[in-house]
Amino acid sequence: MAAPIGQPRVRIPAQARAGEVIEIRTLISHIMETGQRRDQAGAIIPRDIIKRFEAKFDGQLVFAMDLASAISANPYIAFPFKVEKAGTFEFTWINDAGEERKATNDIKLA
């Protein structure tokens, strides 16, 4: 059985100037089991990772990445974004079982 995706944490400035490049930082709690370890009985623990991360700004995909079993538990993802207008970010994490966790954040122009 897949472990549930934990609560995400997202850090972005509340406001930025038009044309400013900001750093968006995300962290989500997840065990990221590789599928290569064994339990105490010797059975293989099934793979259970967050396999996809997407960031959208006002519905448009601005950043995405596919994760692999080599990523550590509780993946931290940071990326730059050039702010052109106020809007809403939507972040999505998807695990092997197809379960999703979403978070949204607004940014305003200064």
DOKE-265742 format. One line per 5 residues: number of its first residue (from 1); for each residue x, y, z of C-alpha. Coordinates in steps of 0.5 Angstrom, whole numbers. Layout:
DOKE-265742
NUM = X/Y/Z  ...
end
This chain:
DOKE-265742
1 = 0/0/0  3/7/-2  4/12/4  0/18/3  3/24/0
6 = 5/29/6  3/36/7  7/41/2  10/47/4  11/53/-1
11 = 15/59/0  14/65/-5  14/72/-4  8/75/-3  9/81/-8
16 = 15/82/-13  16/88/-18  14/86/-25  20/83/-29  24/81/-22
21 = 26/74/-22  24/70/-15  26/64/-13  20/59/-11  22/54/-6
26 = 18/47/-5  18/42/0  14/36/1  14/30/6  14/23/3
31 = 18/17/4  20/16/-3  21/8/-2  26/6/-8  23/-1/-9
36 = 30/-4/-7  30/-5/0  27/-11/4  23/-11/10  24/-15/16
41 = 21/-21/13  26/-21/7  20/-19/2  21/-13/-2  18/-6/0
46 = 14/-4/-6  17/3/-10  13/9/-7  16/15/-10  13/22/-12
51 = 14/21/-19  12/28/-22  12/35/-20  9/41/-24  8/48/-23
56 = 3/53/-26  2/60/-26  -5/62/-28  -6/55/-31  0/55/-36
61 = 5/50/-34  12/54/-32  16/48/-29  15/41/-29  20/35/-27
66 = 20/28/-27  23/25/-20  26/18/-20  28/13/-14  35/17/-13
71 = 31/23/-10  32/23/-3  26/23/2  22/29/3  24/32/-4
76 = 26/40/-4  25/43/-11  27/50/-12  27/54/-19  27/61/-21
81 = 21/65/-24  20/72/-28  14/75/-25  11/79/-31  4/80/-27
86 = 0/78/-21  -3/71/-21  -4/65/-18  1/59/-17  -2/52/-17
91 = 3/46/-15  2/39/-16  6/33/-14  4/26/-16  6/19/-13
96 = 6/12/-17  -1/11/-14  -3/17/-18  -5/20/-12  -4/28/-12
101 = -3/33/-7  -4/41/-9  -2/47/-6  -4/54/-9  -1/61/-7
106 = -2/68/-10  3/73/-12  2/81/-13  6/86/-16  9/91/-12
end
